[in-house]
Amino acid sequence: MLEMKLDKVFTLMESGPVILVTTHDGHKSNIMTISWTMVMDFTPVFAITTGEWNHSFAALRKIRECVIAIPTVDMLDTVVGIGTCSGTDTNKFAKFKLTALPGKVVKSPLIKECLANIECKVIDIIEKHHIVVLEAVAACFDTARKEKRMVHAVGDGTFIVDGRKIDRRKMMASKLPESLR
């Protein structure tokens, strides 16, 4: 085995789905790209890692809500573009020609072009590690959307695209919550 530098080890585990997070600060909406995500349990509780370096963090801290929008592979250039400019001086909805839709529960907008949108409330911020813990309060999925493959960041500027699904639900039935059996 080849020894690996510790500053690159995160690229082995970072490959969760790339998401877009929308916020509304009371005056305007913004979008940020996030690849550091975590499902906390079989409940609708998630965590993202972000902090002061992102323009949207102030809105997350103040308004305590957001939308997790899940893009697909056909949106990759848009996702990267969103992540490489700042909401401080850019209206990302206009620049990337994205359609903001009203949420059912939160003021942060949904993104029509995404496969799914999860409206969330901030339930905790763990400052030491820049972790924002979110609880889903509403969600929708675009069943009519043809492209459903998500994108996963490796962390070095490359991405992995979802492939074939392999079903092992029968083997795992005893470990799955009733709602997934």
C-alpha positions as CSV (number, residue, x, y, z in Angstrom):
1,M,0.0,0.0,0.0
2,L,1.1,3.5,-0.7
3,E,1.4,5.9,2.2
4,M,-1.0,8.8,2.0
5,K,-0.4,12.4,3.2
6,L,-2.7,13.2,6.0
7,D,-3.8,16.5,4.5
8,K,-5.4,14.5,1.6
9,V,-7.1,11.8,3.7
10,F,-10.4,13.8,3.7
11,T,-10.8,13.1,0.0
12,L,-11.4,9.4,0.8
13,M,-14.5,10.2,2.8
14,E,-15.9,13.5,1.5
15,S,-17.9,12.0,-1.3
16,G,-21.4,12.8,0.2
17,P,-23.8,14.5,-2.2
18,V,-23.1,18.1,-3.2
19,I,-26.0,20.2,-2.1
20,L,-27.1,23.8,-2.5
21,V,-28.2,25.6,0.6
22,T,-30.5,28.6,0.2
23,T,-31.0,31.2,2.9
24,H,-32.9,34.4,3.3
25,D,-31.5,37.1,5.6
26,G,-34.7,39.2,5.9
27,H,-33.8,41.2,2.8
28,K,-32.5,38.9,0.1
29,S,-32.0,35.3,-0.7
30,N,-28.7,33.6,-1.4
31,I,-27.3,30.1,-2.4
32,M,-24.1,28.4,-1.3
33,T,-22.6,25.1,-2.4
34,I,-21.8,22.6,0.4
35,S,-20.2,19.2,0.1
36,W,-19.6,18.6,3.8
37,T,-22.9,17.0,4.9
38,M,-24.0,14.3,7.3
39,V,-27.2,12.4,8.0
40,M,-27.6,12.3,11.8
41,D,-30.1,9.5,12.2
42,F,-33.1,7.9,10.5
43,T,-35.0,11.0,11.6
44,P,-34.9,14.1,9.4
45,V,-31.9,15.6,11.1
46,F,-28.9,16.6,9.1
47,A,-25.6,18.5,9.6
48,I,-23.7,20.8,7.3
49,T,-20.3,22.3,7.9
50,T,-20.0,26.0,7.2
51,G,-18.9,29.1,9.0
52,E,-18.1,32.8,8.9
53,W,-16.2,32.4,5.6
54,N,-19.6,31.9,3.8
55,H,-21.8,34.9,3.3
56,S,-24.9,32.8,4.1
57,F,-23.7,31.8,7.5
58,A,-24.9,35.1,9.1
59,A,-28.4,34.3,7.8
60,L,-28.3,30.8,9.1
61,R,-27.3,32.1,12.5
62,K,-29.8,35.0,12.6
63,I,-32.9,33.6,10.8
64,R,-32.2,29.9,11.8
65,E,-33.7,28.3,8.7
66,C,-32.6,27.3,5.2
67,V,-33.4,24.9,2.3
68,I,-31.2,22.0,1.2
69,A,-31.7,21.8,-2.5
70,I,-30.3,18.7,-4.2
71,P,-28.9,19.2,-7.7
72,T,-28.2,16.6,-10.3
73,V,-25.2,16.0,-12.6
74,D,-26.6,18.2,-15.4
75,M,-26.3,21.1,-13.0
76,L,-22.6,20.5,-12.1
77,D,-21.2,23.7,-13.8
78,T,-23.9,25.8,-12.0
79,V,-23.1,24.1,-8.7
80,V,-19.4,24.8,-9.0
81,G,-20.1,28.4,-10.2
82,I,-22.3,29.1,-7.2
83,G,-19.5,27.8,-4.9
84,T,-16.9,30.0,-6.5
85,C,-18.6,33.4,-6.1
86,S,-20.0,35.3,-3.1
87,G,-23.5,36.3,-2.3
88,T,-22.0,39.5,-0.9
89,D,-21.8,41.0,-4.5
90,T,-23.7,38.4,-6.6
91,N,-27.4,37.6,-7.0
92,K,-26.8,33.9,-7.7
93,F,-30.4,33.2,-8.7
94,A,-30.1,35.7,-11.5
95,K,-26.5,34.9,-12.5
96,F,-27.2,31.2,-12.8
97,K,-30.8,31.5,-14.1
98,L,-32.3,29.5,-11.2
99,T,-36.0,29.8,-10.3
100,A,-36.7,30.6,-6.7
101,L,-40.0,29.0,-5.4
102,P,-41.6,29.8,-2.1
103,G,-41.3,27.2,0.7
104,K,-44.3,25.8,2.6
105,V,-42.7,26.5,6.0
106,V,-39.5,28.6,5.7
107,K,-38.8,31.9,3.9
108,S,-35.7,30.6,2.2
109,P,-36.5,29.7,-1.4
110,L,-36.6,26.3,-3.0
111,I,-34.8,25.9,-6.3
112,K,-37.1,24.6,-9.0
113,E,-34.3,23.2,-11.1
114,C,-33.2,20.8,-8.4
115,L,-34.3,17.2,-7.9
116,A,-35.4,17.7,-4.3
117,N,-35.7,20.5,-1.8
118,I,-35.7,20.0,2.0
119,E,-37.0,22.9,4.1
120,C,-35.0,23.0,7.4
121,K,-34.8,24.8,10.8
122,V,-31.5,25.3,12.5
123,I,-31.7,23.4,15.8
124,D,-28.0,23.7,16.9
125,I,-24.8,25.4,15.8
126,I,-21.6,23.8,17.1
127,E,-19.2,26.7,16.8
128,K,-16.0,24.8,17.6
129,H,-16.4,22.6,14.5
130,H,-18.5,24.9,12.3
131,I,-21.4,22.4,12.3
132,V,-24.9,23.5,11.7
133,V,-27.5,20.9,12.7
134,L,-30.8,21.1,10.8
135,E,-34.2,19.5,11.2
136,A,-36.3,19.0,8.1
137,V,-39.8,20.5,8.4
138,A,-41.0,20.0,4.8
139,A,-39.6,18.3,1.7
140,C,-40.5,17.8,-2.0
141,F,-39.1,15.6,-4.8
142,D,-39.5,16.3,-8.6
143,T,-40.7,12.9,-9.9
144,A,-41.0,14.3,-13.4
145,R,-37.3,15.2,-13.6
146,K,-35.5,12.8,-16.0
147,E,-32.0,13.3,-14.6
148,K,-31.8,11.9,-11.1
149,R,-28.0,11.2,-10.7
150,M,-26.5,13.2,-7.8
151,V,-22.9,14.5,-7.8
152,H,-20.4,13.8,-5.0
153,A,-17.3,16.0,-4.4
154,V,-14.0,14.3,-3.8
155,G,-12.6,17.5,-2.4
156,D,-9.8,18.0,-4.9
157,G,-11.9,19.6,-7.7
158,T,-13.1,16.3,-9.1
159,F,-16.5,14.7,-8.7
160,I,-18.2,11.3,-8.7
161,V,-21.6,10.8,-10.3
162,D,-24.2,8.3,-8.9
163,G,-24.3,5.1,-10.8
164,R,-26.3,1.9,-10.7
165,K,-28.3,1.1,-7.5
166,I,-27.8,-2.3,-5.9
167,D,-30.7,-3.5,-3.8
168,R,-30.0,-5.2,-0.4
169,R,-33.1,-4.2,1.4
170,K,-34.1,-7.8,2.2
171,M,-30.8,-8.4,3.9
172,M,-30.9,-5.2,5.9
173,A,-34.7,-5.3,6.7
174,S,-34.1,-5.8,10.4
175,K,-31.9,-2.7,10.6
176,L,-34.2,-0.4,8.6
177,P,-36.9,1.7,10.2
178,E,-40.4,0.5,9.5
179,S,-41.0,3.4,7.0
180,L,-38.2,2.0,4.7
181,R,-39.1,-1.7,4.7
